[in-house]
Amino acid sequence: MSNIGGPMGYCYNIHEYLKDHPTKQITFLSDLLPERERGTWGNPPMPKSARKLQLHRILRGLHLYGIYGKVGDVKNTLKAYLFEHYRTGCKIIPATLNLNEYDIIHFHWTKHLAIFKRAHPEYKGKTMLTSHSPCPISVEVFSEENWARIFWPIEFSRECHTYDEADYIMFPCEGAREPYEKYGKMKRTFANNNHKFHYNPSAILDLKVDSGKIQKFSELSIPANAFVITYFGRHISVKGYDILKQVGHRLLNKYPHLYFLCAGKGEIQPLNHPRWIELGFIHNANELMSQSSLYILPNRETYFDLVTLEILRAGIPVILSNTGGNKYFHHFLSEELMGMDFFDINDIDDLIVKVENVIKQKSVEPAKYMEKKVANRNLFINNFTIDKFVERYINLINSL
């Protein structure tokens, strides 16, 4: 677990909260392991080249789902290098641990549930599965290179079967199913298992930024009167980075005080403009986000992005795509959503208009602009703090 996105960050936030607010109803496996064994659920060395890394991921996935043994000589050739950890991955569960003391074991990777089902048939309790990828994990992994797609049907079929094997499925909201149900087989799988689905919106720890210690925009040559649009994420199509580039292309020359501040990497190259600033991978996203004027979240597909909660926590106005888990926010009252606006990913003109409206409002109506910031902060405090998540979670578990 670490303070990043995906299942690692999701579990990290809960684990950190429970250090100060313990409950006997939730136990993390990592807390039951000797220090030397923590975080060792199958971590073979990662090849450096992109092509070897992709092959590594593919063969790793096939092995995890019990398919790898069918590929013959390849197994004997690569087993020792790639899969020694995965062959013994489930052995990190101490033999002295009586799994049947636990009513429910909650998994955050389909592959881990697949491993567990094969390795621990003695477990009599229930299993719960939560996914965290913006689309089926097999799609995310196998879409990276064309040649890899020949393996995708096998992996995708096994991923669907893992949902069949779970006793319960917990998603943050119904909208998070949308990017999965674009695929017919997954849609049928979800429909067949609809009775297993339960929903609990994600949450993150609150965070107070020390303005005296943070990296200032001035250190990045951004002037004090600048309007700064931030984007922190992968530079890929599914995340809508190309949509963000279109906004920059249309507006940077129109507004001389406008800056774009981006972090992350990906296959799409940044916009070439002196006021388009790229930072690569960073560890201080929250402190930079807290200084920004507007965040654009242009995902073409999304599950329930933790960065949305980070934006609300920072009290920053946001314009986000009307897709997937983002749609969850529509159920709040209009006054609660003053700081959030939505756009259709197929209507860039509408997005441009909404961005310009915020730029103008900050300058001409600063009080109304501040209301957006306050509304987002309040939306976070009232709905997405870890204490509220844990309360909902325990109530759900007790009801099951």
C-alpha positions, 0 to 999 in steps of 0.5 A: 500500500502507498499513497498513490492511485488504484487499489494501493492508494485506496487501501492505504487511505483506509489503513492509515485511518484505522491506525487512529480509529481501530475496529475489530471488524477490519483486518489487513493481511499485511498486518498479520505478516512478518515485516520482511514478508510485507508487500511480497505478493508476487513481485518478480523483477521488471524488465526494462524495455517496453516490449519485454515489460509487455510480454512480462505482463501478459505471461504473468497474467496468464500464469495467475489465472491458471492458463500459463501451464498450457503454453508448453515449452515457454513455461520451462524457458521463462518460469524461473525468471518471471514467475517464481514469486507468483508460483508461491504468491499465496504462501505469504498467507501464514500457515498458522492463520485460520482463514475461517475466522474471517467472514469475508475476505475482500480482494482488490485485484481479480488476479488475487481472487483467482489465485486464492480460489485455487490455493485455498479451497478450505476457506468456508467464508465469503469473498468480496471483489472490488476492481479499480481499473478504468476498464476491464484490467485485461483490456487495460493491459492488452491494449498497449501493443497490437501484437499482444492482443492475440492473448486478450480473449483468454485473459478477458474470459478468465477475468469474467469468470473471476466475477462469477467466482466472487460471492459479493462485488463492491463498486463505488457506484453504478456508473463505475460499471459503464466502462466494463459493460461496453464489452458484451461478455462482461456486460452479460457477466455483470447482469448474471451477477447483478444480485452480488453488486453493492455500492460504497463511494470511495474516500480519501484521507483529509489533507491540510497543505502547509502553504509555507512549505510547499513548492510555489508556482513562482518556482515554476516561473508561473506569475502570481496573476496566472490562471492555472489549469492542472491535470495530473494523470497518464497522457493517454487517450482513455484519460482524455489527455488529447482533449486537454491538448485541444483546450490548450491549443484553442485558449493559450494564445487567446488568454496571455495569463493562462497556464497549463500545469501537467504531470504524468507520462504517456504515449501522447506527446505534450502540447508545444507551448511556453505556457504548457508546463510538464513535470513528469512523475511527481510526488507533490501533486496535492500541494500543486493542485491546491494552488491551481485555478481549475482542474480539467478531468477529461476521461473518456472512460472512468471508474471512480477516479480518486483524483476527483476526490483530491480535487474536491478536498483541495477545494478547486473548481473542476470540469469533468467528463460526463461518463462512468463514475463521474455521473455519480455526482449528479445525484447531489443537489445543484447548490452542492455542485456549484464547483463542478461542471460536466461536459460531453467528450464529443463536444469540445466546443462546450468544454471550451465555453465552460473553461472560458466562463471560469477564467472570466468569473475568477477575474470579474466575479471573484466572490462567485468563483470563491463559492465554487471552491467552498462548495467543493471542499464542503462536498468532500467533507460531507461525503468522501472522508474515510470515516464516512466510508468506513461507517458505510462499509461496516454497515454493508458488511454487517447487512451481508 
